[in-house]
Amino acid sequence: MSLVKKFATVGGATLGSRVFGFVRETFMAAALGTGPVADAFNTAFRLPNTFRRLFAEGAFNSAFVPLFAREIEARGMDGARRFAEEVFGVLFTVLLLLTIAMELAMPFIVRELIAPGFADDAAKFASTVTFATIMFPYLACMSLGAMMAGMLNSLHRYFAAAIAPVFLNFILIGVLAFAWYSGHDAIAVGYGLSWGVLAAGLVQLAIVWVAVRNAGMRIGLRRPRLTANVKRLLVLALPAAITGGITQINLLINTNIASGKAGAVSSLVYADRIYQLPLGVVGIAVATVLLPELARALRAGNLNEAANLQNRSVEFTLFLTLPAAAALLVMSEPIVRLLFERGKFSPESTVVVGHILAIYGLGLPAFVLIKAFIPGFFAREDTRTPMIFAAISVAVNVSLALTLFPSLGAGGIAIAEIVAGWANALLLFATLLWRGHWGRDIPLLTRVPRLVIAAAIMAAALHYAVQWLAFPLSSAAPLAVRAATVCALVAVAMLIYFAAAFGLGGASLAMIGRSLKRKAAPAAASTAGEGTDE
């Protein structure tokens, strides 16, 4: 299967999840707006989500995947299964102890770490503690599920792990629809959503567990032991967990800061939901597919293949991400108005969330590039360097957020996030270049500036179109008119971008054709005696 087709498999499944995520957030905005229950639920949900990224996606999609793939090549499926069981026993034990400790300490954690600004509002504080207590076991489900997803990715089975997250949205949409039908008040909706998150974690874990069994891997529960393989994983996993979860670390810190102003937490979450669509579809797809592909090429000693994988991945991400960033920058407010402005979500909330979303648009290419650069380190089992850069990024984010929030509110936090993201991306790229791990690629160097120009042309056209269509995009226009206008603008913008990209030479039909037809190059057997790639 070609690299682009693999990206499309993961990206398509992620797109389905993000679309249903929009539906979920639309219902939630109508039911809760940016009020106190919305702030409480979004803050509480941030806690297990943060740990999920740190323990699950950061550690296991970055450290576990290369080691598991190496076990498959060196010792076959039986050896890989034994390694997976060793890791599963340790992970399960750690998660069980962590969940118990966090449940007991939840009031302290909310008051001192997550949302100190809620302490003065007894009702909001109590709701946040209760919601977080209900939802926190979701972490254990998703961490174990992420390990199994890493196994599936190493076995070239991407779809089940990519489609499982959509069930969180299915369940929460069902909860919100039932609450609307039954006329429940805001606090009852918050409780329903919290229990729905826990149920979704169990369902997602079941999906990947079944997929792993169908792939021929039957994982049993072993007594936790620190074997040599597990110790090696832990050495790699700690910095990988921090690096992979850098966005979530920043978000958790920003939630702490934003809790000092009513509605700020929810405004950031709603803007983040929209900006996560292109980030998830493109960035996560590239990171998920690129890491195992790059690790296999490097193990086989095929440096040309590794360099080509990296360059084509960056080219692909920018080709799709730059127009998305330009669109978010220029027409963020009409998008927010169409998706969220109804029920308890007011026009004033639209202005605030639209402003934040426009700022996020400026940072979108950086966060997607980070996901394309990091596999270049992790595939070489270097998790320390990205961790250092992640720590620098956190320091930049915190210092800027504390400085800008008092005067700019939630917008200041968004600015801090994107500056930190660009700093991280530039440090990663400069280090790959300095170490000679990023080969000079003339097609990439010539196409990227042309793609930037094509995106700028599209943004200029959208800017004038939004001004000209002010009434059809306003709150006064019927919903159907607003939806049709936004869809028409997106369609025209895509035509302008692709015409400019192809016309300027930023993309070509031949390039796309080669990417779609391209198979993974056969890897020569290494001197260590590893087998060839399948």
RODO-2510 file (C-alpha; in nm, 4 decimals, decimal comma):
residues 534
     n   res          X          Y          Z
     1     m     0,0000     0,0000     0,0000
     2     s     0,1373     0,3462    -0,0885
     3     l     0,2271     0,5991     0,1789
     4     v    -0,0553     0,8325     0,0748
     5     k    -0,3081     0,5483     0,0794
     6     k    -0,1998     0,4593     0,4332
     7     f    -0,2360     0,8254     0,5323
     8     a    -0,5825     0,8213     0,3736
     9     t    -0,6872     0,5111     0,5681
    10     v    -0,5972     0,6616     0,9041
    11     g    -0,6975     1,0153     0,8045
    12     g    -1,0351     0,9005     0,6719
    13     a    -1,1196     0,7220     0,9947
    14     t    -0,9981     1,0220     1,1953
    15     l    -1,2075     1,2521     0,9754
    16     g    -1,5173     1,0478     1,0622
    17     s    -1,4387     1,0856     1,4309
    18     r    -1,3806     1,4607     1,3979
    19     v    -1,7044     1,5143     1,2016
    20     f    -1,9041     1,3438     1,4733
    21     g    -1,7013     1,5460     1,7218
    22     f    -1,8381     1,8601     1,5570
    23     v    -2,1906     1,7292     1,5960
    24     r    -2,1192     1,6547     1,9617
    25     e    -1,9775     2,0009     2,0269
    26     t    -2,2688     2,1627     1,8439
    27     f    -2,5153     1,9869     2,0723
    28     m    -2,3046     2,0675     2,3770
    29     a    -2,2782     2,4347     2,2824
    30     a    -2,6561     2,4540     2,2492
    31     a    -2,7116     2,2736     2,5810
    32     l    -2,4397     2,4360     2,7930
    33     g    -2,2970     2,7352     2,6003
    34     t    -1,9890     2,8718     2,7762
    35     g    -2,1581     2,8612     3,1182
    36     p    -2,0362     2,7165     3,4496
    37     v    -2,1332     2,3528     3,3778
    38     a    -1,9551     2,3692     3,0410
    39     d    -1,6447     2,5026     3,2152
    40     a    -1,6691     2,2301     3,4810
    41     f    -1,7123     1,9428     3,2351
    42     n    -1,4427     2,0622     2,9935
    43     t    -1,1975     2,1158     3,2793
    44     a    -1,2726     1,7742     3,4311
    45     f    -1,2401     1,6007     3,0944
    46     r    -0,9041     1,7697     3,0393
    47     l    -0,7507     1,5662     3,3252
    48     p    -0,7931     1,2097     3,1901
    49     n    -0,7304     1,3405     2,8376
    50     t    -0,3952     1,4834     2,9447
    51     f    -0,2854     1,1629     3,1138
    52     r    -0,4127     0,9645     2,8152
    53     r    -0,1782     1,1554     2,5849
    54     l     0,1113     1,1296     2,8305
    55     f     0,0775     0,7602     2,9160
    56     a    -0,0869     0,6325     2,5993
    57     e    -0,0247     0,8161     2,2748
    58     g     0,3032     0,9713     2,3838
    59     a     0,4613     0,6633     2,5366
    60     f     0,3274     0,3761     2,3305
    61     n     0,2906     0,5223     1,9846
    62     s     0,6441     0,6565     2,0198
    63     a     0,8421     0,4079     2,2331
    64     f     0,6430     0,0848     2,2178
    65     v     0,5904     0,0707     1,8391
    66     p     0,9614     0,0544     1,7355
    67     l     1,0380    -0,2044     2,0059
    68     f     0,7341    -0,4171     1,9216
    69     a     0,8177    -0,4020     1,5501
    70     r     1,1749    -0,5076     1,6272
    71     e     1,0469    -0,8055     1,8268
    72     i     0,8322    -0,9131     1,5321
    73     e     1,1315    -0,9088     1,2977
    74     a     1,3793    -1,0625     1,5421
    75     r     1,1660    -1,3239     1,7214
    76     g     0,8476    -1,3540     1,5200
    77     m     0,4889    -1,3213     1,6377
    78     d     0,5377    -1,5404     1,9470
    79     g     0,8262    -1,3274     2,0717
    80     a     0,6295    -1,0081     2,0052
    81     r     0,3304    -1,1513     2,1919
    82     r     0,5450    -1,2336     2,4988
    83     f     0,6883    -0,8813     2,4949
    84     a     0,3382    -0,7340     2,4695
    85     e     0,2192    -0,9436     2,7649
    86     e     0,5132    -0,8277     2,9768
    87     v     0,4331    -0,4658     2,8985
    88     f     0,0586    -0,5171     2,9480
    89     g     0,1102    -0,6578     3,2990
    90     v     0,3215    -0,3616     3,4088
    91     l     0,0982    -0,1034     3,2417
    92     f    -0,2210    -0,2475     3,3894
    93     t    -0,0729    -0,2425     3,7415
    94     v     0,0556     0,1140     3,7102
    95     l    -0,2771     0,2394     3,5737
    96     l    -0,4746     0,0679     3,8501
    97     l    -0,2611     0,2269     4,1236
    98     l    -0,2662     0,5672     3,9510
    99     t    -0,6450     0,5615     3,9117
   100     i    -0,6990     0,4797     4,2811
   101     a    -0,4580     0,7541     4,3920
   102     m    -0,6106     1,0159     4,1607
   103     e    -0,9668     0,9328     4,2644
   104     l    -0,8787     0,9811     4,6326
   105     a    -0,6891     1,3047     4,5688
   106     m    -0,9326     1,4585     4,3183
   107     p    -1,0518     1,7566     4,5323
   108     f    -0,6911     1,8597     4,5975
   109     i    -0,5932     1,8138     4,2320
   110     v    -0,8802     2,0290     4,1044
   111     r    -0,8281     2,3005     4,3653
   112     e    -0,4477     2,3221     4,3418
   113     l    -0,3496     2,1995     3,9953
   114     i    -0,6255     2,2060     3,7346
   115     a    -0,8629     2,4894     3,8157
   116     p    -0,7630     2,7023     4,1141
   117     g    -0,9867     2,9749     3,9748
   118     f    -1,2939     2,7587     4,0486
   119     a    -1,2247     2,7487     4,4234
   120     d    -1,4286     3,0643     4,4830
   121     d    -1,7364     2,9129     4,3146
   122     a    -1,8493     2,6242     4,5348
   123     a    -2,0983     2,4820     4,2826
   124     k    -1,8565     2,4882     3,9897
   125     f    -1,5778     2,3410     4,2009
   126     a    -1,7978     2,0576     4,3309
   127     s    -1,9216     1,9763     3,9804
   128     t    -1,5671     1,9685     3,8440
   129     v    -1,4511     1,7283     4,1182
   130     t    -1,7502     1,4970     4,0672
   131     f    -1,7219     1,4924     3,6868
   132     a    -1,3466     1,4264     3,7036
   133     t    -1,3959     1,1430     3,9538
   134     i    -1,6488     0,9731     3,7259
   135     m    -1,4374     1,0144     3,4122
   136     f    -1,0854     0,9392     3,5323
   137     p    -1,1023     0,5564     3,4776
   138     y    -1,1356     0,6481     3,1090
   139     l    -0,7575     0,6943     3,1258
   140     a    -0,6952     0,3256     3,2039
   141     c    -0,9197     0,2119     2,9184
   142     m    -0,7573     0,4434     2,6659
   143     s    -0,3993     0,3711     2,7762
   144     l    -0,4464    -0,0048     2,7417
   145     g    -0,6274     0,0615     2,4149
   146     a    -0,3383     0,2763     2,2883
   147     m    -0,0944    -0,0075     2,3515
   148     m    -0,3108    -0,2397     2,1431
   149     a    -0,3468     0,0294     1,8769
   150     g     0,0337     0,0459     1,8565
   151     m     0,0397    -0,3309     1,8026
   152     l    -0,2162    -0,3008     1,5237
   153     n    -0,0184    -0,0215     1,3548
   154     s     0,2973    -0,2344     1,3661
   155     l     0,1003    -0,5157     1,2021
   156     h    -0,0125    -0,2748     0,9252
   157     r    -0,3717    -0,2769     1,0526
   158     y    -0,4620     0,0893     1,0937
   159     f    -0,8387     0,1117     1,0605
   160     a    -0,9700    -0,0328     1,3898
   161     a    -0,7470     0,1883     1,6051
   162     a    -0,8367     0,4954     1,3977
   163     i    -1,2124     0,4325     1,3984
   164     a    -1,2482     0,3438     1,7693
   165     p    -1,2481     0,7084     1,8923
   166     v    -1,5660     0,7811     1,6938
   167     f    -1,7610     0,5824     1,9518
   168     l    -1,6903     0,8483     2,2154
   169     n    -1,8762     1,0922     1,9936
   170     f    -2,1582     0,8447     1,9212
   171     i    -2,2212     0,7910     2,2915
   172     l    -2,1981     1,1579     2,3925
   173     i    -2,4257     1,2621     2,1051
   174     g    -2,6748     1,0040     2,2289
   175     v    -2,6512     1,1442     2,5830
   176     l    -2,7068     1,5008     2,4614
   177     a    -2,9978     1,4009     2,2361
   178     f    -3,1660     1,2137     2,5221
   179     a    -3,1097     1,5074     2,7589
   180     w    -3,2639     1,7470     2,5065
   181     y    -3,5618     1,5151     2,4488
   182     s    -3,6140     1,4698     2,8245
   183     g    -3,5670     1,8381     2,9102
   184     h    -3,2792     1,7832     3,1541
   185     d    -3,1119     2,0838     3,3145
   186     a    -2,7439     2,1700     3,2699
   187     i    -2,6112     1,9823     3,5734
   188     a    -2,7938     1,6637     3,4709
   189     v    -2,6403     1,6964     3,1238
   190     g    -2,2968     1,7239     3,2866
   191     y    -2,3497     1,4024     3,4829
   192     g    -2,4760     1,2216     3,1732
   193     l    -2,1758     1,3319     2,9688
   194     s    -1,9336     1,2188     3,2409
   195     w    -2,0815     0,8684     3,2595
   196     g    -2,0879     0,8635     2,8788
   197     v    -1,7122     0,9276     2,8644
   198     l    -1,6488     0,6296     3,0939
   199     a    -1,8755     0,4051     2,8842
   200     a    -1,6988     0,5181     2,5664
   201     g    -1,3608     0,4212     2,7104
   202     l    -1,4837     0,0671     2,7725
   203     v    -1,6282     0,0410     2,4209
   204     q    -1,3097     0,1700     2,2548
   205     l    -1,0945    -0,0726     2,4530
   206     a    -1,3203    -0,3606     2,3475
   207     i    -1,2884    -0,2646     1,9785
   208     v    -0,9081    -0,2683     1,9664
   209     w    -0,8904    -0,5792     2,1884
   210     v    -1,1065    -0,7694     1,9412
   211     a    -0,9006    -0,6341     1,6492
   212     v    -0,5763    -0,7519     1,8136
   213     r    -0,7219    -1,0993     1,8658
   214     n    -0,8341    -1,1084     1,5029
   215     a    -0,4787    -1,0122     1,4019
   216     g    -0,3506    -1,3291     1,5711
   217     m    -0,2323    -1,1715     1,8977
   218     r    -0,3982    -1,3103     2,2118
   219     i    -0,2711    -1,1046     2,5041
   220     g    -0,2925    -1,2585     2,8512
   221     l    -0,2417    -1,0850     3,1863
   222     r     0,0995    -1,1666     3,3364
   223     r     0,2382    -1,0827     3,6788
   224     p     0,4160    -0,7459     3,6432
   225     r     0,7929    -0,7926     3,6146
   226     l     1,0656    -0,5479     3,5141
   227     t     1,2242    -0,7597     3,2419
   228     a     1,5036    -0,6256     3,0228
   229     n     1,2549    -0,5433     2,7474
   230     v     1,0226    -0,3607     2,9868
   231     k     1,3132    -0,1616     3,1335
   232     r     1,4189    -0,0593     2,7836
   233     l     1,0626     0,0503     2,7112
   234     l     1,0458     0,2550     3,0309
   235     v     1,3747     0,4287     2,9474
   236     l     1,2301     0,5310     2,6119
   237     a     0,8729     0,5849     2,7274
   238     l     0,9255     0,8512     2,9938
   239     p     1,0718     1,1185     2,7640
   240     a     0,8466     0,9982     2,4795
   241     a     0,5405     1,0382     2,7003
   242     i     0,6379     1,3947     2,7850
   243     t     0,7190     1,4762     2,4229
   244     g     0,4122     1,3112     2,2736
   245     g     0,1870     1,4832     2,5244
   246     i     0,3372     1,8303     2,4944
   247     t     0,0206     1,9777     2,3483
   248     q    -0,1795     1,8327     2,6358
   249     i     0,0717     1,9589     2,8919
   250     n     0,0315     2,3063     2,7495
   251     l    -0,3472     2,2696     2,7449
   252     l    -0,3540     2,1569     3,1086
   253     i    -0,1415     2,4514     3,2142
   254     n    -0,3533     2,6836     3,0050
   255     t    -0,6699     2,5426     3,1636
   256     n    -0,5234     2,6264     3,5039
   257     i    -0,4585     2,9839     3,3926
   258     a    -0,7893     3,0223     3,2056
   259     s    -0,9922     2,9088     3,5078
   260     g    -0,9460     3,2605     3,6432
   261     k    -1,1954     3,4052     3,3929
   262     a    -1,5542     3,2837     3,3410
   263     g    -1,6100     3,1137     3,0057
   264     a    -1,2427     3,1146     2,9049
   265     v    -1,1936     2,7377     2,9440
   266     s    -1,4965     2,6524     2,7297
   267     s    -1,4066     2,9119     2,4650
   268     l    -1,0641     2,7548     2,4225
   269     v    -1,2178     2,4055     2,4019
   270     y    -1,4700     2,5022     2,1311
   271     a    -1,1993     2,6683     1,9195
   272     d    -0,9700     2,3717     1,9748
   273     r    -1,2383     2,1326     1,8490
   274     i    -1,2505     2,3050     1,5089
   275     y    -0,8750     2,3410     1,4760
   276     q    -0,8283     1,9740     1,5690
   277     l    -1,0056     1,8667     1,2472
   278     p    -0,7167     1,9389     1,0066
   279     l    -0,4603     1,8635     1,2776
   280     g    -0,6165     1,5248     1,3449
   281     v    -0,6903     1,4231     0,9887
   282     v    -0,3482     1,5195     0,8525
   283     g    -0,1102     1,5335     1,1494
   284     i    -0,2208     1,2244     1,3376
   285     a    -0,2480     1,0220     1,0169
   286     v     0,1072     1,1132     0,9157
   287     a     0,2520     1,0472     1,2621
   288     t     0,0700     0,7142     1,2965
   289     v     0,1849     0,5802     0,9602
   290     l     0,5292     0,7438     0,9375
   291     l     0,6773     0,6086     1,2637
   292     p     0,6563     0,2328     1,1877
   293     e     0,7437     0,2909     0,8189
   294     l     1,0476     0,5026     0,9092
   295     a     1,1593     0,2603     1,1818
   296     r     1,1534    -0,0304     0,9351
   297     a     1,3519     0,1635     0,6723
   298     l     1,6199     0,2611     0,9269
   299     r     1,6504    -0,0909     1,0687
   300     a     1,7032    -0,2210     0,7161
   301     g     1,9771     0,0380     0,6572
   302     n     1,7784     0,1989     0,3758
   303     l     1,8680     0,5635     0,4381
   304     n     1,7443     0,6856     0,0999
   305     e     1,4022     0,5369     0,1676
   306     a     1,3962     0,6958     0,5157
   307     a     1,4845     1,0394     0,3746
   308     n     1,2203     1,0060     0,1046
   309     l     0,9553     0,9081     0,3597
   310     q     1,0315     1,2169     0,5690
   311     n     1,0366     1,4604     0,2788
   312     r     0,7209     1,3299     0,1147
   313     s     0,5396     1,3357     0,4506
   314     v     0,6250     1,7026     0,5075
   315     e     0,5279     1,7858     0,1500
   316     f     0,1953     1,6071     0,1914
   317     t     0,1156     1,7698     0,5265
   318     l     0,1878     2,1212     0,4033
   319     f    -0,0045     2,0655     0,0798
   320     l    -0,3195     1,9987     0,2849
   321     t    -0,2527     2,2071     0,5965
   322     l    -0,1593     2,5476     0,4546
   323     p    -0,5017     2,6123     0,2942
   324     a    -0,6750     2,4951     0,6136
   325     a    -0,4660     2,7391     0,8176
   326     a    -0,5466     3,0233     0,5779
   327     a    -0,9192     2,9464     0,5921
   328     l    -0,9226     2,9415     0,9742
   329     l    -0,7389     3,2740     0,9819
   330     v    -0,9752     3,4521     0,7408
   331     m    -1,3215     3,3057     0,8046
   332     s    -1,3070     3,1768     1,1620
   333     e    -1,6069     3,3777     1,2843
   334     p    -1,8521     3,2560     1,0136
   335     i    -1,7422     2,8975     1,0829
   336     v    -1,7990     2,9313     1,4579
   337     r    -2,1339     3,1045     1,4012
   338     l    -2,2543     2,8252     1,1745
   339     l    -2,1407     2,5406     1,3999
   340     f    -2,2168     2,6677     1,7483
   341     e    -2,4313     2,9841     1,7652
   342     r    -2,7651     2,8562     1,8932
   343     g    -2,9303     2,7833     2,2253
   344     k    -2,7102     2,9049     2,5092
   345     f    -2,4184     2,9860     2,2765
   346     s    -2,4514     3,3635     2,2268
   347     p    -2,3227     3,5975     1,9512
   348     e    -2,0741     3,7318     2,2053
   349     s    -1,9370     3,3792     2,2495
   350     t    -1,9025     3,3535     1,8701
   351     v    -1,6777     3,6604     1,8593
   352     v    -1,4528     3,5297     2,1385
   353     v    -1,4238     3,1739     2,0019
   354     g    -1,3761     3,3026     1,6444
   355     h    -1,0887     3,5238     1,7567
   356     i    -0,9188     3,2283     1,9292
   357     l    -0,9725     3,0048     1,6252
   358     a    -0,8096     3,2600     1,3939
   359     i    -0,5025     3,2625     1,6183
   360     y    -0,4943     2,8807     1,6172
   361     g    -0,4932     2,8921     1,2367
   362     l    -0,1519     3,0592     1,2475
   363     g    -0,0141     2,7714     1,4543
   364     l    -0,1712     2,4835     1,2624
   365     p     0,1259     2,4195     1,0270
   366     a     0,3631     2,4115     1,3240
   367     f     0,1697     2,1453     1,5138
   368     v     0,1331     1,9295     1,2024
   369     l     0,5041     1,9612     1,1248
   370     i     0,5892     1,8572     1,4811
   371     k     0,4049     1,5304     1,4180
   372     a     0,6021     1,4815     1,0965
   373     f     0,9415     1,5669     1,2548
   374     i     0,9202     1,3667     1,5802
   375     p     0,9208     1,0208     1,4123
   376     g     1,2663     1,1089     1,2782
   377     f     1,3892     1,0982     1,6392
   378     f     1,1713     0,8200     1,7796
   379     a     1,2471     0,5806     1,4923
   380     r     1,6149     0,6132     1,5935
   381     e     1,5174     0,5479     1,9582
   382     d     1,6105     0,9051     2,0538
   383     t     1,3343     1,0264     2,2808
   384     r     1,5531     1,2524     2,4943
   385     t     1,6085     1,5312     2,2401
   386     p     1,2381     1,5903     2,1637
   387     m     1,1722     1,5856     2,5394
   388     i     1,4199     1,8692     2,5922
   389     f     1,2584     2,0709     2,3140
   390     a     0,9169     1,9942     2,4606
   391     a     1,0309     2,1332     2,7958
   392     i     1,1520     2,4506     2,6234
   393     s     0,8156     2,4757     2,4485
   394     v     0,6307     2,4444     2,7795
   395     a     0,8455     2,7197     2,9312
   396     v     0,7693     2,9487     2,6367
   397     n     0,3979     2,8711     2,6606
   398     v     0,3707     2,9275     3,0360
   399     s     0,5675     3,2510     3,0401
   400     l     0,3702     3,3990     2,7502
   401     a     0,0331     3,2783     2,8791
   402     l     0,0905     3,4302     3,2230
   403     t     0,2032     3,7533     3,0588
   404     l    -0,0770     3,7879     2,8014
   405     f    -0,3815     3,6420     2,9817
   406     p    -0,4483     3,9392     3,2137
   407     s    -0,4781     4,1787     2,9178
   408     l    -0,5907     3,9551     2,6276
   409     g    -0,7877     3,6832     2,8068
   410     a    -0,8270     3,3488     2,6286
   411     g    -0,6757     3,4992     2,3114
   412     g    -0,3493     3,5536     2,4980
   413     i    -0,3388     3,1839     2,5883
   414     a    -0,3932     3,0905     2,2227
   415     i    -0,1048     3,3176     2,1182
   416     a     0,1178     3,1505     2,3770
   417     e     0,0281     2,8057     2,2405
   418     i     0,1134     2,8839     1,8803
   419     v     0,4419     3,0605     1,9638
   420     a     0,5426     2,7569     2,1712
   421     g     0,4414     2,5270     1,8851
   422     w     0,6510     2,7101     1,6288
   423     a     0,9494     2,7137     1,8659
   424     n     0,9208     2,3363     1,9088
   425     a     0,8867     2,2721     1,5338
   426     l     1,1885     2,4876     1,4452
   427     l     1,4068     2,3238     1,7104
   428     l     1,3148     1,9745     1,5881
   429     f     1,3811     2,0585     1,2232
   430     a     1,7101     2,2387     1,2915
   431     t     1,8380     1,9410     1,4923
   432     l     1,7446     1,6872     1,2240
   433     l     1,9229     1,9068     0,9693
   434     w     2,2306     1,9540     1,1882
   435     r     2,2648     1,5794     1,2529
   436     g     2,2360     1,4944     0,8860
   437     h     1,9079     1,3091     0,9421
   438     w     1,7226     1,5307     0,6968
   439     g     1,8492     1,5033     0,3429
   440     r     1,8418     1,7971     0,1061
   441     d     1,5416     1,7555    -0,1229
   442     i     1,5148     1,9930    -0,4187
   443     p     1,1468     1,9145    -0,4991
   444     l     1,0498     1,9933    -0,1384
   445     l     1,2523     2,3158    -0,1277
   446     t     1,0968     2,4417    -0,4500
   447     r     0,7387     2,3383    -0,3811
   448     v     0,6916     2,4679    -0,0251
   449     p     0,7294     2,8421    -0,1087
   450     r     0,4863     2,7974    -0,3976
   451     l     0,2341     2,6280    -0,1708
   452     v     0,2633     2,9218     0,0719
   453     i     0,1941     3,1664    -0,2135
   454     a    -0,1046     2,9577    -0,3283
   455     a    -0,2476     2,9610     0,0251
   456     a    -0,1950     3,3406     0,0450
   457     i    -0,3832     3,3911    -0,2837
   458     m    -0,6692     3,1801    -0,1496
   459     a    -0,6740     3,3745     0,1798
   460     a    -0,6933     3,7084    -0,0011
   461     a    -0,9836     3,5890    -0,2146
   462     l    -1,1648     3,4559     0,0944
   463     h    -1,1104     3,7830     0,2805
   464     y    -1,2896     3,9884     0,0152
   465     a    -1,5598     3,7244    -0,0307
   466     v    -1,6404     3,7230     0,3433
   467     q    -1,6763     4,1023     0,3414
   468     w    -1,8956     4,0928     0,0304
   469     l    -2,1199     3,8195     0,1771
   470     a    -2,1535     3,9822     0,5188
   471     f    -2,5325     3,9390     0,5459
   472     p    -2,5599     3,5713     0,4330
   473     l    -2,2909     3,4879     0,6913
   474     s    -2,4460     3,6900     0,9757
   475     s    -2,6716     3,5762     1,2600
   476     a    -2,9665     3,7482     1,0889
   477     a    -2,9548     3,5049     0,7950
   478     p    -3,1412     3,1708     0,8196
   479     l    -2,9323     2,8685     0,9146
   480     a    -2,9734     2,7102     0,5701
   481     v    -2,8467     3,0283     0,4008
   482     r    -2,5448     3,0471     0,6326
   483     a    -2,4618     2,6794     0,5774
   484     a    -2,4916     2,7084     0,1998
   485     t    -2,2769     3,0234     0,1957
   486     v    -1,9998     2,8708     0,4096
   487     c    -1,9982     2,5521     0,2001
   488     a    -1,9853     2,7554    -0,1215
   489     l    -1,6954     2,9632     0,0126
   490     v    -1,5044     2,6485     0,1110
   491     a    -1,5620     2,4943    -0,2328
   492     v    -1,4503     2,8081    -0,4171
   493     a    -1,1488     2,8459    -0,1876
   494     m    -1,0429     2,4882    -0,2617
   495     l    -1,0687     2,5517    -0,6363
   496     i    -0,8600     2,8692    -0,6062
   497     y    -0,5962     2,6990    -0,3912
   498     f    -0,5577     2,3902    -0,6074
   499     a    -0,5520     2,6001    -0,9254
   500     a    -0,2817     2,8244    -0,7784
   501     a    -0,0845     2,5307    -0,6334
   502     f    -0,0809     2,3439    -0,9640
   503     g    -0,0327     2,6591    -1,1691
   504     l     0,2678     2,7772    -0,9655
   505     g     0,4254     2,4315    -0,9583
   506     g     0,3696     2,3673    -0,5882
   507     a     0,1966     2,0430    -0,6836
   508     s     0,1647     1,8359    -0,9978
   509     l    -0,0467     1,5498    -1,1208
   510     a     0,2691     1,3475    -1,1785
   511     m     0,3736     1,3954    -0,8135
   512     i     0,0340     1,2861    -0,6848
   513     g     0,0261     0,9928    -0,9247
   514     r     0,3682     0,8727    -0,8069
   515     s     0,2630     0,9035    -0,4431
   516     l    -0,0562     0,7054    -0,4977
   517     k     0,1185     0,4302    -0,6932
   518     r     0,4335     0,4193    -0,4854
   519     k     0,4949     0,1014    -0,2886
   520     a     0,7338     0,0770     0,0003
   521     a     1,0786     0,0138    -0,1373
   522     p     1,2085    -0,3318    -0,0609
   523     a     1,4500    -0,3093     0,2261
   524     a     1,7805    -0,4827     0,1968
   525     a     1,8655    -0,7238     0,4733
   526     s     2,0860    -0,5585     0,7291
   527     t     2,4163    -0,6907     0,8504
   528     a     2,2474    -0,7757     1,1797
   529     g     2,0489    -1,0408     1,0007
   530     e     1,7064    -0,8779     1,0121
   531     g     1,4575    -0,9925     0,7532
   532     t     1,3255    -0,7855     0,4692
   533     d     1,0135    -0,5752     0,4996
   534     e     0,6951    -0,7289     0,3737
***
